[in-house]
């Protein structure tokens, strides 16, 4: 009997270890420090670099070790930053100056600053047109940029309210979330002409957007705690899943068929695309409060979020009845999760 009990215990231990290894967990936490807010981050999987927005600068880290490679300074209200595939250049959006800065990936030195629409926010690279599209939140326009030539090549008047993140299908379509009107807008990557506009209902106030180009499905995370899956060809809502509060980002891993919603409440909701018509929640990863944006490393299949520690909220006033808690200086951090 004792041998049987011992064998059962061994089996249970093996099962528990296998389950633990199959779940996402914290791989590495690195305190970057400094002061100020943050928005988007991105991974250059090929060159193993992590680009992080941090108030008036961009922190550049080694994607494997988190060792700091350098800092790009002198910016005004950084929102997004990406390395442009096939070039030696990167692009940064600065909301307060309504400009983008093109920089050299090797030296991290600025090359040129270009004007955009009002309050440039998220940005993506489109392999079809080979342009970077910058999404200007406040005047609801998109700026098309040729990073190699270092110039603006066009502007899209999207219309609507509250332009947020976008996605490309790599075949000429650019998709955009419109937060305040709860819509997804579509325009042509080459002609820059608007094509379609779809409601995300029952999803409201969409922010982060990702795409599965194989099944032609869009994943839009919404302010009322829903992830909506839509048909990228006609805008039909296919499925939905419950996510955490205050999500501002989503990424999709085409190899694992997993979508990750980063929720500012301190969690990541992991949603599996089991077919072109079905999704299901497979895991909820505990993160830290304020970690609302996310980046995927396509090489390791790890995800990264950024946040900081928060102190107590100031006392309410008539002008500010619901004050936000203040960030504790020196606690800005990056968190990496994987299996």
C-alpha positions in Angstrom: 0.0 0.0 0.0 2.8 2.4 0.9 4.4 1.8 -2.5 1.1 2.6 -4.2 0.7 5.8 -2.3 4.3 6.8 -3.0 3.8 6.1 -6.7 0.6 8.1 -6.8 2.4 11.0 -5.1 5.2 10.9 -7.7 2.6 10.9 -10.5 0.8 13.9 -9.0 4.0 15.8 -8.6 4.9 15.1 -12.2 1.5 16.3 -13.3 1.7 19.4 -11.2 5.2 20.2 -12.6 3.9 19.7 -16.2 1.0 22.0 -15.6 3.2 24.7 -14.1 5.5 24.5 -17.1 2.6 24.8 -19.5 1.5 28.0 -18.0 2.9 31.5 -18.5 4.8 32.9 -15.6 7.2 35.7 -14.9 10.5 35.1 -16.6 12.3 38.3 -15.7 11.6 41.6 -14.0 13.8 44.6 -14.5 13.5 48.0 -12.8 14.5 50.6 -15.3 13.9 53.6 -12.9 13.5 57.2 -13.7 10.3 59.2 -13.7 7.4 59.9 -16.0 4.6 58.0 -17.7 4.7 55.4 -20.5 2.6 54.0 -23.3 3.6 51.5 -25.9 6.6 49.1 -26.2 7.8 46.9 -29.1 10.2 44.0 -29.7 12.7 43.9 -32.6 12.8 40.1 -32.5 15.5 39.8 -35.3 17.9 42.2 -33.7 17.0 41.3 -30.1 16.1 44.7 -28.9 13.2 46.0 -26.8 12.0 49.6 -27.3 10.1 51.2 -24.5 8.3 54.6 -24.4 9.1 56.5 -21.2 7.8 60.1 -21.0 10.4 62.2 -22.8 12.7 59.4 -23.9 12.9 55.8 -25.3 14.6 53.1 -23.3 16.4 50.6 -25.5 17.1 47.2 -23.8 18.5 43.8 -24.9 15.4 41.6 -25.4 17.1 38.6 -23.8 19.0 40.0 -20.9 17.2 43.4 -20.3 20.6 45.0 -20.2 20.2 48.7 -21.2 21.7 49.4 -24.6 20.9 53.1 -24.7 18.4 55.9 -24.3 16.9 58.2 -27.0 16.3 61.6 -25.3 14.9 65.0 -26.1 11.4 63.8 -27.0 8.0 65.2 -26.0 5.4 62.8 -24.8 6.5 59.6 -26.3 3.7 57.2 -27.2 5.0 54.5 -29.6 8.3 53.3 -31.1 9.1 50.6 -33.6 12.1 49.3 -35.6 11.2 49.4 -39.3 11.8 46.0 -40.9 14.3 45.8 -43.8 15.9 49.2 -42.9 18.4 50.5 -40.4 15.8 52.9 -39.0 13.2 53.2 -36.2 10.4 55.7 -35.7 9.1 57.3 -32.5 5.8 59.2 -32.0 5.7 62.2 -29.8 2.2 63.3 -28.8 3.0 66.7 -27.3 5.0 68.0 -30.3 2.8 66.2 -32.9 5.8 64.8 -34.6 7.7 61.6 -35.3 11.4 61.1 -35.0 13.2 58.8 -37.3 16.4 57.4 -35.7 19.4 55.2 -36.6 19.0 51.7 -35.1 22.7 51.2 -34.6 23.7 54.6 -33.1 20.2 55.5 -31.7 20.8 59.0 -33.1 17.9 61.0 -34.5 18.0 61.4 -38.3 15.0 63.6 -39.0 11.8 64.9 -37.2 8.6 65.0 -39.3 5.2 66.7 -38.7 2.1 64.5 -38.2 -1.5 65.0 -37.3 -2.5 66.1 -33.8 -1.2 63.8 -31.0 0.4 60.9 -32.8 -0.2 57.8 -30.8 0.2 54.2 -32.0 2.1 53.2 -35.2 2.6 50.1 -37.4 4.7 49.0 -40.3 2.8 47.8 -43.4 4.7 45.3 -45.5 2.4 45.8 -48.5 3.1 49.5 -49.0 6.4 49.4 -47.1 5.2 52.5 -45.3 4.9 53.2 -41.6 1.4 54.4 -40.6 1.1 56.7 -37.6 -2.3 57.1 -36.0 -3.1 60.6 -34.7 -5.5 60.3 -31.8 -6.9 63.8 -31.6 -7.6 64.9 -35.1 -8.4 61.3 -36.2 -6.0 61.1 -39.1 -3.3 58.6 -40.2 0.1 59.8 -41.5 1.9 57.6 -44.0 5.7 57.7 -43.8 8.5 56.4 -46.0 11.1 55.7 -43.4 14.0 55.1 -45.8 13.4 58.4 -47.7 12.6 60.1 -44.4 9.5 61.9 -45.5 5.7 62.0 -45.1 4.0 60.6 -48.2 0.3 61.1 -47.4 -2.4 61.6 -44.9 -5.7 59.7 -44.3 -8.7 61.6 -43.0 -10.3 58.8 -41.0 -13.1 60.8 -39.3 -14.9 59.5 -36.2 -13.6 60.0 -32.7 -10.6 58.8 -30.6 -8.2 57.0 -33.0 -6.3 54.3 -31.2 -4.2 51.3 -32.4 -4.2 49.7 -35.9 -3.3 46.5 -37.7 -2.3 45.5 -41.3 -3.3 42.4 -43.2 -0.2 42.7 -45.4 -2.4 42.8 -48.5 -3.3 46.4 -48.7 -5.8 46.9 -45.8 -5.1 49.0 -42.7 -7.5 48.6 -39.8 -8.0 51.2 -37.0 -9.8 51.2 -33.7 -12.0 54.3 -33.0 -12.4 54.4 -29.3 -15.1 57.0 -28.8 -17.4 55.8 -31.6 -16.7 52.1 -30.9 -15.8 51.3 -34.5 -13.2 49.8 -36.7 -12.3 51.8 -39.8 -10.5 50.4 -42.9 -8.5 52.2 -45.5 -6.4 51.2 -48.5 -2.6 51.2 -47.8 -1.7 52.5 -51.2 -4.5 54.9 -52.3 -5.1 56.1 -48.7 -8.8 56.0 -49.4 -11.3 54.9 -46.7 -13.0 51.6 -47.5 -15.2 50.5 -44.6 -16.4 51.3 -41.1 -17.8 48.6 -38.7 -19.3 48.7 -35.3 -17.6 46.6 -32.5 -20.8 46.2 -30.5 -21.3 44.7 -28.0 -17.7 45.8 -27.5 -17.4 49.4 -26.5 -14.4 51.8 -26.6 -11.9 49.6 -28.5 -8.2 50.4 -28.0 -5.8 47.6 -28.8 -6.0 45.8 -32.1 -4.3 42.6 -33.6 -4.9 40.4 -36.6 -4.6 36.8 -37.7 -3.8 37.2 -41.3 -4.3 33.5 -42.0 -7.9 33.2 -40.8 -8.6 36.9 -41.6 -9.7 37.6 -38.0 -9.4 40.8 -36.0 -9.0 40.9 -32.3 -10.1 44.2 -30.7 -9.9 44.8 -26.9 -12.6 47.0 -25.5 -13.2 49.2 -22.5 -16.2 47.2 -21.3 -14.0 44.2 -20.7 -14.6 42.3 -23.9 -12.3 41.0 -26.6 -14.1 41.0 -29.9 -13.2 38.8 -32.8 -14.4 40.2 -36.2 -14.2 39.0 -39.8 -11.5 41.2 -41.4 -13.3 41.1 -44.8 -16.8 42.2 -43.8 -16.6 43.4 -40.2 -19.0 40.7 -38.9 -18.6 40.0 -35.2 -17.7 36.3 -34.9 -17.0 35.7 -31.2 -16.2 37.5 -28.0 -14.4 36.7 -24.7 -14.3 38.4 -21.3 -11.1 40.1 -20.4 -9.8 42.2 -17.5 -10.3 45.9 -16.7 -8.5 48.8 -18.4 -7.0 46.9 -21.4 -5.1 49.1 -23.8 -3.2 46.5 -25.8 -3.4 43.1 -27.5 -1.0 41.0 -29.5 -1.5 37.8 -31.5 1.0 35.0 -31.9 0.3 33.3 -35.2 2.3 30.2 -34.3 0.5 29.4 -31.0 -2.8 31.0 -32.1 -3.0 32.9 -28.8 -4.1 36.5 -28.3 -2.9 38.3 -25.2 -4.9 41.2 -23.8 -2.9 43.4 -21.4 -5.2 44.7 -18.7 -4.2 47.7 -16.5 -5.9 46.1 -13.5 -2.8 43.8 -13.3 -3.5 40.8 -15.6 -3.1 39.4 -19.1 -6.0 37.4 -20.5 -4.8 34.7 -22.8 -7.4 33.8 -25.5 -7.0 30.8 -27.9 -8.3 31.0 -31.4 -9.4 27.4 -31.7 -10.9 27.9 -35.2 -11.8 30.8 -37.5 -15.2 30.8 -35.7 -14.3 30.2 -32.0 -12.1 31.5 -29.3 -11.8 30.5 -25.6 -10.0 31.8 -22.6 -7.1 29.5 -21.6 -5.3 31.4 -18.9 -5.1 34.6 -16.9 -1.6 35.7 -16.1 -1.1 37.9 -13.0 1.0 41.0 -13.8 1.2 44.3 -12.0 -1.2 47.2 -11.7 -0.8 49.7 -14.6 0.6 47.1 -17.1 -1.9 48.0 -19.9 0.2 47.7 -23.1 2.0 44.7 -24.4 4.6 43.5 -26.9 5.3 40.0 -28.4 8.6 38.5 -29.1 8.0 36.3 -32.1 11.2 34.4 -31.6 10.7 33.3 -28.0 6.9 33.7 -27.9 7.3 35.7 -24.7 5.3 38.8 -23.9 6.5 42.0 -22.3 4.6 44.7 -20.3 5.7 47.9 -18.6 4.5 49.6 -15.4 5.6 51.1 -12.1 4.6 51.0 -8.5 1.8 53.4 -7.3 1.5 55.4 -4.1 -1.7 56.5 -2.5 -4.1 58.7 -4.5 -4.2 62.4 -3.5 -7.2 63.7 -1.6 -10.2 64.5 -3.8 -11.0 68.1 -4.7 -13.9 69.9 -6.4 -11.8 70.2 -9.6 -10.6 66.5 -9.4 -13.1 64.4 -7.5 -11.4 61.1 -8.5 -7.7 61.7 -8.4 -5.4 59.0 -9.8 -2.7 57.5 -7.6 0.8 58.9 -8.3 3.7 56.8 -9.6 6.5 56.2 -7.2 9.7 57.6 -8.7 12.4 55.2 -9.6 10.0 52.1 -9.9 9.4 52.0 -13.7 9.9 48.4 -14.8 9.6 45.9 -17.6 8.1 42.4 -17.0 8.7 39.4 -19.3 6.3 36.4 -19.3 6.7 33.0 -21.0 6.5 29.3 -20.5 
